[in-house]
Amino acid sequence: MLSLAAFRYRNVLAAHGGPVESLESGVFPVWGRRMIQANARLSAGLSQKSHHTLYGDADGTGTHRLASVARHMAVSEALERWAFHATVRSSRAADFGFTVDPSSNGMSAFPGIFGRHARRKSMLEAVERFSLISWWEGRARWQHFDTDWPGVSAVAIDGPFGGVTVLAYARTDYGMYAYGHAAEESFGAACERAVIELARHEWVLRSWWLASISGETRTPTDLFERRCLHFSSEEGHERFKQRLQEGASGEMPEASVICDRDIPGPWADYTTVWRFALRPPSQGFLNGGDDYFFW
């Protein structure tokens, strides 16, 4: 995929009249490998800020070996956030499947020549989320693997439209459990992306653990953050292992496409935002309790 980020994002910062208020980056270790992580924040009013306890307030995050690519990834994710918040509760919501799935599942932004590049990324995310929900509810086949990362195990989940969804997990050196998942055309590519997500989760958990030592932690109110903490615990990981010991009790749900189009808006001056959304196998990922594996 040919990215035009260097050209299309040249004026994306607020200092040049763009929508991104700030962009910062730094070294980020990913399970023993040195990478760069960048965070982008939108200008006030372009996104709905969540009151997170565990996660920061960045609107977009990117991780890559190259700092420039990490920054471009962070900007793309922030612009995707802008499109989501501007559309999800608007009069156009039904046109993009948000009345069926009001989350950002299946959304992606990519500053390429053609919209198909953003579409590919959004399709992979839709497959990832659909497969993960189906697996947790016992309706998807899967295989267990060891990975090239010491101490990291992985589950490869069969899903629709080809490709593979990988769920990676590991025990941290301070006794908690971290997870990450991603979809790609190959197991190797999906596993690498999943381990990056695992490293992000581990970083959040480490910050929480260090704060808990000094008694500075507080219970998250956000459902997804509560799930994040629950499955990082011994109790939650036992529930996760129980799911691993169970086979698929039903057939994979039919993958029904509810949106497959770009989302027009002012963000199109910088990137293409696409939504490829599938009808969720159930609403458990939104309505389930703290012990539902999705965040």
N, C-alpha and C positions, 0 to 999 in steps of 0.2 A: 504494500500500500504506500502510495506516494503522499507524504504529508506536506502541506503548504503552511504549516504552523509558523515558520520563521517569517513568512510574508503576511499571512492573514492575521497573526497575533501581534504584529509590530506596534499597533496603536491600541492594544487591548487594555492597557493600564489607565486608571482614572487620570493620572497625570497627563495623559495624551488624549483625554476625552473618552476613554473606554469604560467598560463596566466593572473591571477588576480593580478593587481598591488597593490590594497588596498581594505580593508574591514573594515567598521566602523559601529557602531550601537549606538542607544540611545533610551530613553523612548519616546513613541509616543502615545498620547491620541486619542482614536477612539470613539468619541461621548460619552464621559464620562467613557470609559473603558481603563485601562492602558494596553498598548501593547508595543512591541519593534519593531523598524524599523531599518533595516540594508541596507546599500548601498555598492555595489561592483563596482569597476572600473577596466576595462581591461588594460593590458599593451599597450603602444603606438603601433599603427598600426593594432590592431586587430578589431577595430570598427571605424565607421565614426562618428566623433563627430559633433553633430548638434549645431547650434548657437541659443540656446534657450534663451528666455527672462524670461519666467516664471519658467520653470523646470530646475533642476540642470543637471550636466553632468554625473551622475551615469549611468552605463551600466545595472545595475540590482538592484532591490529593493525588499525587503521582509519584511512582517509585520506579527508578530505572538506573542502569549503570551510568548513563550519561546525564549530567545535570540539565542540559538543555531539553532533553526528551522528558525528563521528570517534570520540569516546569510546564512544558506544553501539555502534558497529560493532566496536570493539576488545573490548568486553565480550561481545558476541554470539559473536565468534570464540573467545574464551577459554572460554565455556560449551560451545561445540561441541567444543573440545579435551577438556574434562572428560568429556563424554558419550562421546567416542571412546575415550579411555583406559580408562574404566570398563567399556566394552562389548566392545572388540575381542578380548580374551582371556578373556572371561567365558563362562559356560555358555549365554548368549543370543547368542553371536556369529553362529551360523548363521541366526538369525531375521532378521538385518539384512544378510546377504550378506557378512560378513567372512571366512567360510571360502573364498569365491571371490576376493574382492578385500579383502585385509587392510589397505588404506590408508584414508584419510579421504575418498577420492574420493566426490563426490556428497553430502557432508554440509553442512548449513547450519543456522544458528539465527537465528530472527527473533521478536521479542517483539510479535507482532501479535494481533489478535482471533481470527483463524482460522488453522488449520494450513496452509492453502493458500499463504499468503505465504511461509512457510519452505520449502514444497514447491517453489514456483516457483524460488527461489534455488538449492535443491539440484539441481533438474533442469538448470538452466543450467550449474552446475559439472560435473555428470556429462557433459553434452553437450560441454563444453569439453575435458575430459580425454580422452573417447572420440575426439573429432575430432582432437585433437593427436596421440595415439598412432597413429591410422589414417593421418594425413598423413605422419608421420615414416616409417612403414612402407610408404609409397607406395600407399595404398589409399583416398585421399580426393582429390577435385577441389578446386582452389583458384584464386584470382586474386590478382594482385599490385597494390597500390595505393600511391600517395603519400598522406600525411596532412597535416592542417593544422598539425602540429607540425614546425618546421624540422628537417630531418635525420632524421626518423623515417619509416621505410617500414613497410608492413603487408602481411600475407598474410591473406586472408579464406578460410576453409575451410568447405566444405559439410559439414553434419552432420545427424544425425537429429532429428526432432521440431521442425523449423523453427528459426528463429533463425540466428545466424552466430557462428562462432568467429574471433576476430581475434588474430593473432600479430604484435606490433609489435617492431621492432628498430632499433638505431641505434649508430653508432660514437661513443664518448665522446671528450672533448677530450684524454684522456691515452692514447688508443690502444687501449682495450679495447672490447668489444662488449656491449651490454645488451639484454635481451629481456623481454617481458611478454606475457601472453595472457589472454583473457577471452571469455566468450560472453554475448550479449544478443539481444533480438529484432531489433535494428537494427544496421547496421554502425557508425553514429555512436556509439551507446551502448557497444557492445563495444569500439570503438577507444579511447574515453576511459578505460574501465576497464583496458584493456591497457596504455595509456601510464602509468597510475598504477603498475601492476606493474613496468613497465620502469624507472620512476624509483626504485622501491624496490631493484631489482636494481642500478641504477647507483650508488646510495648505498652498497650493500654492496661493490661493486667498487672504488669510490673509496677506501673505508676500507682495503681490502686493498692497493691500489696505494700509498697513503701509508705504510702499515706496511712494505711491501716496500722502500721507499726507504731506510729506516733498518735494514733487516735483521731486522725483528721478526715476519715472517710464518712460519707453519708449514703443512705440507701437511695439508689436511683429511682426516679418516678417513671422514666420512659420504659415501656414494655420491652423494647429490643435490648436496652442496656441491662435490664433485669435478667433477661434470658442469657445474655453474654456472661454475666457473673454466675448465674445458676449452673451453666454447663461447664464453667471453669472450675467448679468445686468438685469434691469427691462424690457427693451425692448426684450431681448432675452428670458427671462422667460415667458413673455407674449406669444411669439411665441410657446414656449414649452407647455404652458397651452392650447393654441389653438389646438395643436396636440392632447392633452388629451381629448378635447371636441369632436373631430372627431372620427367617427367609422372607421372600416376597409372598404376601398372602393374597394378592390380587393382580390383575393385569394393569399395565401402564395405561393411565387415562388417555383418551384421544386428545391430541394437541390441536386445539381449535384456535385459529388466529383471529384476534379481535382488533388488531391494528397493525398495519404495515405501511408506514408512510413517514415522510419528514414532517416536522412541526415548524411551520413558518412563524417568524417573529423577528424582532430586532437583533437577536443573537445570530441570525443568518448573515449579518454583515461580517461575521468572524468565522463561523463554522456551520456545518450541517448537523442538526439535531434530529435523530430518527427514533421512532418507537416501533419496535416489533414486539407486540404483546400477545401472550397466549392466555386463554381463559384458565384461571388457576384451577388445579384439581379440587381444591376446596378453599374455604375462607379461613382455615385453621391458622395460616401464617399471619393473619391479621387478628383473629378472634381467639386463638388458643392462649393458654396460660403461660406462665414462666417456664414450664417444662416442655414447650414446643420448640424444636430445634430450627429456628430461623430468626436471624437478626441482621 
